[in-house]
């Protein structure tokens, strides 16, 4: 296996769209609120691209033998005024295709995000995980992430 991590290009759009849909399908049973249609994936991809572009971030893809098998979007966000550090890196839209999970692709993408954040000079990297996504949470913890805050939700319907 020859893994390449690189910046996403316009030529990757179809693969990214497919992966965004795959992410929504994976998360739907956990959250119950994901759009699982192609239009929803396209809107989410567009929003992620705007966020990366507007926040000096990076859209990365993982590629093996010319096939895109994963992605990670990294943006740089401003902290609330009460936080000492002014800026932090935020990992979002992180996905590895099922056949490639457990083979180090996710670790490689997270390591690259960390490298890029350090180059920017930020001192904190944040990532979110849905409750019940134990596999992803375990990966993040192995990579050095720890609980920072807990967000709770209450359905009002």
Secondary structure, DSSP 8 states (H G I E B T S, - for coil): --EEEEE--GGGHHHHHHHHHHHHHHHHHHHS----SHHHHHHHHHHHHHHHHHTT-EEEEEEETTEEEEEEEEEEEE--TTSSSSEEEEEEEEEE-GGGTTTTHHHHHHHHHHHHHHHHT-S-EEE---TT-HHHHHHHHHTT-------------
